[in-house]
């Protein structure tokens, strides 16, 4: 069992039903559970510490348990079947020096609403978290500090330009490896050369290089006008190419049997669908302003 807490409650835009989000103490594992509107209201009321003049259903249950001397030890989300979650409320009573424990079947939403009112822990069967949960990765800084190998798999966007700069390399474990099969612009080449010289990065495997789209062959450097910055990047790439702890491949990470088979199948599917009058994978074309 994994102890989790209520992290958020929001609306599913597709079903217009509330989604209850549970998270573990690390914040890296989350479990979404769709709940009813009434139960969501009961949960929000307690989370927001809203005090009503008269007790609602879950307040009444808490008060009754208190009057008869029953305590909620914990609630457990135990199973899911055909999109329906199941839970157990574990109760304890003490009378004449004897302790009696028993459990009651419940919907997770009701069980959690009661747990919030009684301060009982919320436990989730670990298998559910593995099967249905969401993995929320830690911040990049944490990953860099703890990883022996850093492999980049992200598109090149303004927000990811030089994702690996000198500041990022300085956070890496001494001797860690860098692998980039995504886009060259994700890595600041100057910073990588520095990190290799300092021994922060023990080695690098690069299938892409910064500025590789500008120069296809070295002789082009003599036939085109390039900025000082671009020439400096090309020189640093040349330095990387001759380092013993750097392996560079010519942008061929995609070249596997499985990837090429998917390309062929997708291309054939596009053609046959177009000829049948039902094109797929259509790319929208914007209209020019006049």
Helices and strands as residue ranges (DSSP letters): E 2-11, E 18-24, E 29-35, H 37-47, H 57-67, E 70-81, E 84-95, E 98-106, H 108-118, E 121-124, H 126-132, E 134-135, H 140-146, E 149-152, G 158-160, H 166-171, E 176-180, G 184-186, H 189-197, E 201-206, H 220-223, H 228-241, E 246-248, H 257-275
